[in-house]
């Protein structure tokens, strides 16, 4: 077989394996991508990532098109058949660099090996789409707005309903549009080792395009490949992080010699950000319930040289009474629905939020109550989520303030990808006054 043909097969094979695992096991795209790229070693990781994230991001859009070709029983097709069809249709509609014959032939050739009973049907459906695409209705043309948003932006209808009630249709569409865009690659400068200007110059000298995001925060936007293989990364001069988290921790105002508790710390970005603002002087206890995540945090502590960060096994729902009333600051970044990070984790778009909303908000409230117990009088706590949902954000904070009269709200802020250019994020700064 021709070497180039083999490379293309391996690229699509890796994408198929990732998408099938996600379809059948509800795994995260980034984890599965890393696993399959390591195992299959495709020639073009960029092509694989474009195909995986594209199909994941556009899944309902693609299904809407396919349901017009497979008029009866599309929903009942085996998972592997639907994955192959989505791969083929995505290339035909969205990948201009792939010729129609390659999109069909390479997809069908791969199906012959991995889906042999159905490859003829896959071939027929893809060719029928090419023949009829000018007469097929695309999601952009759906007249009912709610249904259009669901299919055009490929998102569970419960999310559209939630945002419509909280923000109205127009703002909901802006959020969905921003959630389908590719986020910029941003890094947080480790100012205990290097200044922002020095790191910017060093990365530019290596051929990266570097932009200063905001002079108020130690963040840079980067364009270029393999930055995590640079000497600057190995030496701990920066970490990958979205500006939203840095803006939030800046609001907490960590200071030298503070004692800080981070109750849901992994993967550690907020703890490390605070440690850098503290000039690596003081102490941060960073709790998490997953031992492997704590081990990963420990390796980052070593890389960054932030030895005031102490990863420790602990459950945010269970208070460590030995630390009651001890902390100057508390970081309470709670588990949430993740509706603010569509653009990084598109699989989140397909998870209904209505069914679990009450249970999740109750858990968030309990974590906040426990976290407040660590704070000394005069101390500050930050409650934060990476979601865009008032029930998990403002409502939880208001509920807490009603039950804990010794706290007051100093500030709160919502960050939106369509307005602020960050991930969707919420944080509230609370102060204990007695």
Number of C-alpha atoms within 10 A of each C-alpha: 5 6 8 10 11 12 15 19 18 20 23 22 22 27 28 25 21 26 29 20 17 18 16 10 9 11 15 16 21 14 10 19 23 13 15 18 22 11 10 13 14 22 16 14 16 11 14 24 20 13 25 23 22 19 24 25 26 21 24 21 24 25 20 18 19 21 13 15 18 15 9 9 8 16 13 8 12 11 15 20 20 20 22 27 24 27 25 27 26 20 21 22 14 13 15 9 9 13 11 18 11 14 20 24 15 17 26 25 15 18 23 16 10 17 17 12 12 17 21 13 13 22 20 13 19 24 18 13 19 14 11 11 15 9 8 13 12 17 20 13 10 14 9 8 12 16 13 17 23 22 23 23 23 24 25 18 19 17 21 21 18 18 20 16 11 15 14 13 17 10 14 20 22 14 22 24 16 21 26 18 14 11 17 12 13 22 19 23 26 25 18 17 17 15 13 21 12 11 20 21 12 14 17 14 10 11 11 18 14 18 14 15 15 11 9 8 15 23 26 26 20 20 14 12 10 8 16 12 9 12 10 15 15 13 13 20 22 25 20 17 18 21 22 22 22 19 19 24 21 16 18 24 12 23 19 15 16 17 19 29 27 29 29 25 27 23 17 22 20 23 28 27 23 25 28 25 19 20 18 21 18 17 20 28 20 26 21 22 17 14 14 11 17 22 15 14 24 20 12 20 20 13 17 21 19 25 18 22 27 19 24 20 16 18 15 24 18 11 18 14 11 8 13 15 14 18 26 20 27 30 28 27 23 22 17 20 22 19 24 25 22 25 23 18 18 23 20 21 27 17 16 15 21 12 10 11 15 13 9 18 20 13 18 25 21 17 23 26 19 19 27 29 18 25 24 20 16 13 22 27 28 24 25 28 25 25 23 25 26 15 15 26 26 17 14 19 23 13 11 18 16 11 10 13 11 12 21 16 15 12 13 18 16 21 21 21 23 18 11 12 15 20 27 27 25 26 27 23 22 23 23 19 13 10
